[in-house]
Amino acid sequence: MLPHLRRFYPPRFGRYIEPFLGSGAVFFDLKATGRLRGHDTILIDSNADLIGCYETVRDRPEAVVSALDALAVAHKAIGRTHYYHVRDRQFNPARERLRQSDGRIAYTPELAAMFVYLNRTGFNGLFRLNARGAFNVPAGRYARPKICDRERLFRVADALADPRVSLRHGSFDETREVAAPDDFLYIDPPYAPVSRTANFTSYTPDRFGADDQRRLHATVVSLVQRGCHVLLSNSTAAEITGLYASDRETNRAGLTAIRIPARRAINCRGAGRGPVDEYLITNIQASGPGVRAPLPTNGTSVLG
């Protein structure tokens, strides 16, 4: 997605805010290219594990690397057996022991290393929780997974340690309180499912459903009306078309829904992992050629 997203980075903006941090791909891209130099940055996610891991990598990278090295040695020896032992006997119990009353998890270097290890060796790099809040992704089928990428981990730690970067555990609703005119927000929520079998919104025990998508839509419109630069990605599900491509309030606010080709990496069937259309929804003028024209208000696709 980055080649498409980069075309909508505004040339000038105030702060950078990312309310669904996830992998942080856009944050790290902006950071690596120097676009965040001189800008305050607010990174938010409702996933307590993710924020806990990032904070620990930022504050104690050497200890995380040491623990990861030990996990990598054990995985090389017994593979899948070790994966399930770590997932069920260590990671999930430790998460519950360290969970605080406000929902945050007081991550240790050992727990952060387990989080990274399970991400690098689990099926398709997924993070998924069941209804009880336990991580339940099965082991992946990788011959030689790179479990401890020391150089990358230290680069991540360095980027997050910038005093102008703030990590927060919370909801996207916080943007209504913190965003100011001229701020740039990249918003990457759990995608609305395009079919019943594609429904996956369980990054946290609380599912991100249709009501949440409508609440996010109202937030996005309010941010644009406030004078923020907004870039949102989502699926081309009918409910998203209805909210962003054929909604008069959205159009009046100056938001445009643009279809872009993206490669879907996660599907239970290999044949389903291929090019699909996704939406970029934004009030930012694109730079250069290469994106499709916006959808007209009836939701019909027009190729540019």
N, C-alpha and C positions, 0 to 999 in steps of 0.2 A: 504493500500500500504506500510505502514512503515516497516513491517517485511521484505519485499523484498528490499526496498530502503536501509535499514540499512546494507545489505550485500555488498553494493557498497560504503559505506563511506570509503574514503582512510585513512589508518592509520596515515599518515603524510601529511600535506598540509600547505600552507601559509595562505592567507585570505579565508574567506567563502563569496561567492556572490550568491544571489538569485534574478534573474531579473524578475520573475513573483511571487511576494511574496504570494498573495492570503491569505490563512488561516495561512501560515507560519508553517505548520506542521513539515517540516524538520528542519527549523531553531529552533523551540521550542524543538524538540527532541534532536538536537545536543546540545542546551543550557542546557537542563535538565540533560543530561548525562555527562556534563563537557567537551565535545569534542571541545567546542569553547573557552575554557580557554586559554588565551594568544594569541587569534587570532582576528584580526580586521574583522569586518563583515559589508557587504554592502547589504542592502535590498531595492529592487527597485520594484515599480509597477506603471503602467500607470493609475490605478484607483485612481483618486483624493480623492474620498470618503474614500477609504480604508486607504490611507496614512494619511489623515486628522484625521480619527478616531484613528488610532494607535498612532499618535503623541499626541493627546489629552489624551488618556488613559495613555500614558507614563508620560506626564507632570502634569496632574490634575486628578489622579484616584479617589480621594475622592469625587470631584465634579461630576464626571461621575456616580459613585455609587449612590450618592444622587438623581440625576435625574432619574436613572434607577429604584430606589425604587418607586418613584412617578409613573412612567409609569406602573410598575408591579401592583400597587394598582388599578389604573384605568382599566387595562386590566382584572383584576380579576372581576371587577364590571360589565363591559359591553363588554368585549371580542372583537369580530370581528368589532363591531361598532367603538370601540376605535382604532383598528388597521388602519382602512381606514381613520379615522379622522387624525391620526398622519401622515400617508403616504401622504395624498393629501392636507391637510390644514396646516401642520407644516413642515414635513421633506423636501418635494420637494421645497416649496417656500423658506425655509431657505437656502437650498443649493444654490439656484440661487442668493439670496441676498449676500451670503458670497463668491461667486465665484470671483476669482481674474483674472487679465488680462492674466496671464500665464497659466490659466487652473486649478490652485490649488484652494482648498476650505479652507477658514480660519475657521476650525471647532471649535466650542465651546463645553463645556462639555454637554450642553443640546442636541446639534446636534449629538455628539458621542453616547449619551445614546439612542437617537432615532434610530441611525444606528444599534446598538446592539439589541434593542428591536424588530425592524422589522426583523432582521436576526433570532432572536429566535422564532418569532411567524409567520413569513411568510412561504409560501409553500416551503417545503424541504430545508429551510435555504438558498434559492437562493439569489444572488444579480444580478439583471438584469435591464438594462436601455432600454427604447424605443428609436426610432430614434431621438426624441427631447431631449434626455438626461434625461428623468424623470424616477425615480424608479417606476416600475409597477408590482411588484410581488404580486399576490393575497395572502390573508390570508391563513394560514395553518389550519389544523384541529387537534389541540393539546388540550387535556383535561386539563393538568396542566403543561404548559411550565415553565421551570426554567429560568426566565428572567434576574434576577440579581444574578450571581454567584460571590459573593464578593471575595472569596479566589482566584478563577481562574483569575479574572480581576487584582487583585493586583500582582499575579505572572507574568502575561503578562507585566504589567507596570514595574516590577522590571527587567525583561529580556530585555526590550527595553531601559531601562534607563542606561544600561551598557555603559560607555563612549567609548567603542570600537565598539559599534553598531551604524551604520548610516542608517537612513531611507531616501529614496529619491523617489520623484515623477518623473517618467520618463519612457523611453522606454528600452526594452532589448538591443537596439543598444548601450546603454552606456557601455555595457560590453566590446565592442571593444576598448574603451578608457581606462577603469580602470583595466581590468583583466591582471594579470602578470603570468609568468611561476610559476607553483606549486600551484596556487590558485585552490580552489575547488568550482565548480558551480553546483547547482541543478537547472534545468530549467524545469518548469512545465507550458507550454503555454496553451491557450485554445486549446482543442483537435480538430483535424480534424474530421469532421463528418463521421461516417461509413455508414450513409444513409441520404437521403434527410430529413426525419423526425427527425433525430438526430442532425440536424444542430443548435447548440447553441454556439455562440461566442460573445454574446452581453453583456459582463461584463462592457463594456464602449460603448459610442455611436459609436465609430469606430470599425467595425467588424474585426475579425482576420481571414482573408481569405487565399486562396491558395498562393497568392503572398507573404503574410507575413510568411507563413510556409517555402517558398523557401528562403526568406531573412534570416529567423532564421537558416535554414540549413547551409547557407553560413557562418553565424556567428559562429555556433557550430564547423564547420570544421576548421575555422580560429583559434578558441580558442584551439582546440586540437593540431593544428600545432604549436601553441605558447608554448605548454607545460603545459596547464591547465588540471586538473582533471575534467571531465565533466560527469554529469549524467542527462539524459533527459527522461521525460516520455511523452507518447503520445498514441493516439489510433492506432489500426492496420488498419486504412483506407488505401486504395490502394495508395493514394498520399504519405502517410508516408512510406509505404513499398518501393515505388519508390525512395524516397529521401534518406532513411537510410539503407534499407536492400538489395537493388540491385543496388546501385550506386557505381561505381568503385572508385571515388574520396573519398567517405566516407570510403570505405574499406581500401584504401591506407592510410588514415589518422589514422587508428587504431580503428575506432568506430565499435562496434558490436551491432546489434539489437536483443534483447532477448524478447521472449513472456513470459508474466507472467499472472496468473489468478488474476482478480480483481473483486470486487463486485460493480456493477453499482447501485447507490442509487437513481438516478433521471431518471424517465421515466413516461410518461403520463399513461402507463398501468402497473399495479402491476406486471404482469407476466414478464415484461421487466426488472425488477430490480433483477438482479441475476448475476452469474459469467460470465465474459467476458474476453477475452484476451486483454491485453494492452502491449505496448512496453516499455521496458527500453532500452535506447540507450546510450552507454557509452564506454569510453576507460579505465575504471577502472576494475581491476581483482576482481571478486566476491570472497567472503570468505565463506567457508562452502558449504554443499550440498543444493539442493532444488530449483534451477532455471532451466528453460528449456534451451536447447542448442540454440545457435544463429541460426538465419535463414541462409540457404545458399543463394547465390547471386541470385537464381531464385525466391526467395520469398516464397518457399514452407516451410510449418511448419515441423520442426523436433523435436520430443519430446525426451528429455534427461532423 
